[in-house]
Amino acid sequence: MKRAYLIELAVLKNYVRQLIGLGFFVVICVSLGMQSIVAAPAVLTMMLLMMAAMSAAAYDEQSNWGLFRLTMPISRRDVVLARYGVILTLGLLGMAVGFLAVGLLMAVSSVVELPAGLSALLAYTPENMLATVFATMFCLVMGSVIASIVTPIYFRLGQTKATQYIPLIVVLIFIVPFLIINGTGVLDAGSIHLSSIMRALSDPLAFIETPAGVGAFSAVALVLSLSVLAASAAVSLRLYEKREL
């Protein structure tokens, strides 16, 4: 597996540099729109998780690389596990780069007066750090879920065919349920006592706003992300073993 993992990293090395540059551009746009940098690590984490899965699948079909790779002393199991290892590695890389950038900006703003009110915008506050950690861990889960959905499809169908079905699958999973709930009137007044639900959630939501709550949420998010990726890897192993190349 180590050999397959290193090969995956070598194949994606140049693309990752471009992706991080693109990620910083997106982060700048999002931060200007939000007037805050709390979402920077979250954006980079989610971008690298999703794009790692998609770009690796694209490289598989470039010059028949996926077929040629199997002529090496690498099993299909190694290919699948290495792919998920790289996806997780790049997601954590995006998180680390994001936190490092935010930390440097906050440090600079605390010692140097920046123009256009940037010092106030980038100033360190405990609330900002808690929000940054919470948003990043939430996006870690979301990025892991999306990568876990698309990667088995890529392994089973290949990148060319998968791109025909993935938009439909995303709509069925993420949009159709909300349309059904809205159409059935489940959330209408009287169907569900939303006020009661919100009162029940008030204590957990208040706890999440504390350092201990953010720490607990981060631990749960990390475990959930790893569990989702592990389950997806098990599915991909079965699908890729049956695929004829």
C-alpha positions as CSV (number, residue, x, y, z in Angstrom):
1,M,0.0,0.0,0.0
2,K,2.9,2.4,0.8
3,R,4.1,2.1,-2.8
4,A,0.6,2.9,-4.2
5,Y,0.2,5.8,-1.8
6,L,3.5,7.4,-2.8
7,I,2.6,6.9,-6.5
8,E,-0.8,8.7,-5.9
9,L,1.0,11.6,-4.2
10,A,3.5,11.9,-7.0
11,V,0.8,11.9,-9.6
12,L,-1.2,14.7,-7.9
13,K,1.8,16.7,-6.6
14,N,1.7,19.5,-9.2
15,Y,-2.1,19.6,-9.3
16,V,-2.2,20.1,-5.5
17,R,0.0,23.2,-5.8
18,Q,-2.4,24.7,-8.3
19,L,-5.4,23.7,-6.2
20,I,-4.0,25.4,-3.1
21,G,-3.5,28.5,-5.1
22,L,-7.0,28.4,-6.4
23,G,-8.2,27.7,-2.8
24,F,-6.5,30.9,-1.6
25,F,-8.3,32.8,-4.3
26,V,-11.6,31.4,-3.2
27,V,-10.8,32.1,0.4
28,I,-10.0,35.7,-0.3
29,C,-13.4,36.1,-2.1
30,V,-15.3,34.4,0.7
31,S,-13.5,36.4,3.4
32,L,-14.2,39.7,1.6
33,G,-17.9,38.7,1.3
34,M,-18.1,37.6,4.9
35,Q,-15.9,40.4,6.3
36,S,-14.1,37.7,8.3
37,I,-11.4,35.0,7.8
38,V,-13.0,32.4,10.1
39,A,-14.0,30.3,7.0
40,A,-10.6,30.1,5.4
41,P,-9.4,26.7,6.8
42,A,-12.9,25.3,6.3
43,V,-12.9,26.3,2.6
44,L,-9.5,24.8,1.9
45,T,-10.3,21.6,3.8
46,M,-13.5,21.0,1.9
47,M,-12.0,21.9,-1.5
48,L,-9.0,19.6,-1.2
49,L,-11.1,16.7,0.1
50,M,-13.6,16.9,-2.9
51,M,-11.0,17.8,-5.6
52,A,-8.6,15.1,-4.5
53,A,-11.3,12.5,-5.2
54,M,-12.3,14.0,-8.5
55,S,-8.8,14.8,-9.8
56,A,-7.4,11.4,-8.9
57,A,-10.2,9.7,-10.8
58,A,-9.5,12.0,-13.8
59,Y,-5.8,11.0,-13.8
60,D,-6.8,7.3,-13.8
61,E,-8.2,7.7,-17.4
62,Q,-5.5,10.1,-18.6
63,S,-3.3,8.1,-21.0
64,N,-4.8,4.9,-19.5
65,W,-2.9,5.5,-16.3
66,G,-5.4,3.4,-14.3
67,L,-4.8,0.4,-16.5
68,F,-1.1,0.8,-16.7
69,R,-0.9,1.1,-12.9
70,L,-2.2,-2.4,-12.5
71,T,0.8,-3.8,-14.5
72,M,2.9,-2.7,-11.5
73,P,3.3,-4.9,-8.4
74,I,0.3,-3.1,-6.9
75,S,-2.9,-4.9,-6.0
76,R,-6.4,-3.4,-6.5
77,R,-6.8,-3.3,-2.8
78,D,-3.6,-1.2,-2.5
79,V,-4.9,1.2,-5.2
80,V,-8.2,1.8,-3.3
81,L,-6.7,2.2,0.1
82,A,-4.0,4.5,-1.3
83,R,-6.7,6.6,-2.9
84,Y,-8.5,7.1,0.3
85,G,-5.2,7.8,2.1
86,V,-4.4,10.5,-0.3
87,I,-7.9,12.0,-0.1
88,L,-7.6,12.2,3.7
89,T,-4.0,13.5,3.5
90,L,-4.9,16.4,1.2
91,G,-7.9,17.3,3.3
92,L,-5.7,17.5,6.4
93,L,-3.2,19.5,4.3
94,G,-5.8,22.0,3.4
95,M,-6.8,22.3,7.0
96,A,-3.2,22.8,8.2
97,V,-2.4,25.4,5.5
98,G,-5.7,27.2,6.3
99,F,-4.9,27.3,10.0
100,L,-1.4,28.4,9.4
101,A,-2.5,31.2,7.1
102,V,-5.1,32.4,9.6
103,G,-2.6,32.3,12.4
104,L,-0.1,34.3,10.5
105,L,-2.6,36.9,9.5
106,M,-3.9,37.3,13.0
107,A,-0.3,37.6,14.3
108,V,0.6,40.3,11.8
109,S,-2.6,42.2,12.4
110,S,-1.8,42.3,16.2
111,V,1.6,44.0,15.7
112,V,1.2,46.0,12.5
113,E,-1.6,48.5,11.8
114,L,-2.9,47.4,8.4
115,P,-4.7,49.8,6.0
116,A,-8.5,49.9,5.3
117,G,-9.4,48.6,8.7
118,L,-7.9,45.2,8.0
119,S,-6.3,45.0,11.5
120,A,-9.8,45.0,13.1
121,L,-11.0,42.5,10.6
122,L,-8.1,40.1,11.2
123,A,-7.8,40.7,14.9
124,Y,-7.6,37.6,17.1
125,T,-10.5,36.9,19.4
126,P,-11.4,33.7,21.2
127,E,-14.8,33.7,19.5
128,N,-13.2,33.9,16.1
129,M,-10.9,30.9,16.9
130,L,-13.8,28.8,18.1
131,A,-15.8,29.7,15.0
132,T,-12.9,28.8,12.8
133,V,-12.4,25.4,14.4
134,F,-16.1,24.6,14.4
135,A,-16.5,25.6,10.7
136,T,-13.4,23.7,9.7
137,M,-14.5,20.5,11.4
138,F,-18.0,20.8,10.0
139,C,-16.6,21.2,6.5
140,L,-14.3,18.2,7.2
141,V,-17.4,16.1,7.7
142,M,-19.1,17.5,4.6
143,G,-16.1,17.1,2.4
144,S,-15.6,13.5,3.6
145,V,-19.2,12.6,3.0
146,I,-19.0,14.0,-0.6
147,A,-15.7,12.2,-1.3
148,S,-17.2,9.0,0.2
149,I,-20.1,9.2,-2.2
150,V,-18.3,10.0,-5.4
151,T,-15.2,7.8,-5.0
152,P,-16.9,4.4,-5.1
153,I,-18.8,5.6,-8.3
154,Y,-15.5,6.6,-9.9
155,F,-14.0,3.2,-9.0
156,R,-16.9,1.3,-10.5
157,L,-17.7,3.3,-13.6
158,G,-14.6,5.3,-14.3
159,Q,-14.3,9.1,-14.5
160,T,-16.0,9.5,-17.9
161,K,-19.1,7.5,-17.1
162,A,-19.3,8.7,-13.5
163,T,-19.6,12.3,-14.4
164,Q,-22.9,11.5,-16.2
165,Y,-24.4,10.1,-13.0
166,I,-22.9,12.0,-10.1
167,P,-25.0,15.2,-10.6
168,L,-28.1,13.1,-10.6
169,I,-27.0,11.2,-7.5
170,V,-26.1,14.5,-5.7
171,V,-29.6,15.9,-6.5
172,L,-31.2,12.7,-5.2
173,I,-29.3,12.7,-2.0
174,F,-29.0,16.3,-1.1
175,I,-31.9,18.1,-2.8
176,V,-34.8,15.7,-3.3
177,P,-35.3,14.9,0.4
178,F,-35.8,18.6,1.2
179,L,-38.2,19.0,-1.7
180,I,-40.2,16.0,-0.4
181,I,-40.3,17.4,3.1
182,N,-41.3,20.8,1.9
183,G,-44.0,19.3,-0.4
184,T,-45.5,17.1,2.2
185,G,-46.0,20.0,4.6
186,V,-44.1,18.2,7.4
187,L,-42.6,21.5,8.5
188,D,-45.8,23.5,8.3
189,A,-47.1,25.0,11.5
190,G,-48.9,22.4,13.5
191,S,-47.2,19.4,11.9
192,I,-44.1,19.6,14.0
193,H,-43.6,21.8,17.0
194,L,-40.5,23.6,15.8
195,S,-40.4,25.8,18.9
196,S,-40.3,22.7,21.1
197,I,-37.5,21.3,19.0
198,M,-35.5,24.5,19.2
199,R,-36.0,24.7,23.0
200,A,-34.7,21.1,23.3
201,L,-31.7,22.0,21.2
202,S,-30.9,25.2,23.0
203,D,-28.7,23.6,25.6
204,P,-26.6,21.5,23.2
205,L,-26.2,24.6,20.9
206,A,-25.1,26.7,23.9
207,F,-22.6,24.0,24.8
208,I,-21.1,23.9,21.3
209,E,-20.4,27.6,21.6
210,T,-18.0,26.9,24.5
211,P,-14.4,25.7,24.1
212,A,-15.3,22.3,25.6
213,G,-18.2,22.1,23.2
214,V,-16.1,22.9,20.2
215,G,-13.5,20.3,21.3
216,A,-16.2,17.6,21.7
217,F,-17.7,18.5,18.4
218,S,-14.3,18.3,16.7
219,A,-13.6,14.9,18.2
220,V,-17.0,13.6,17.0
221,A,-16.5,15.2,13.5
222,L,-13.1,13.6,13.2
223,V,-14.4,10.1,14.1
224,L,-17.4,10.6,11.9
225,S,-15.3,11.6,8.9
226,L,-12.9,8.6,9.4
227,S,-15.9,6.3,9.7
228,V,-17.6,7.5,6.6
229,L,-14.3,7.2,4.6
230,A,-13.7,3.7,6.0
231,A,-17.2,2.6,5.0
232,S,-16.8,4.1,1.5
233,A,-13.4,2.4,1.1
234,A,-15.0,-1.0,1.9
235,V,-17.6,-0.4,-0.8
236,S,-15.0,0.8,-3.3
237,L,-12.9,-2.4,-2.6
238,R,-15.9,-4.5,-3.6
239,L,-16.7,-2.5,-6.7
240,Y,-13.2,-2.1,-8.0
241,E,-12.5,-5.8,-7.6
242,K,-15.4,-6.6,-9.9
243,R,-14.6,-3.9,-12.5
244,E,-13.2,-5.0,-15.8
245,L,-10.6,-2.6,-17.2
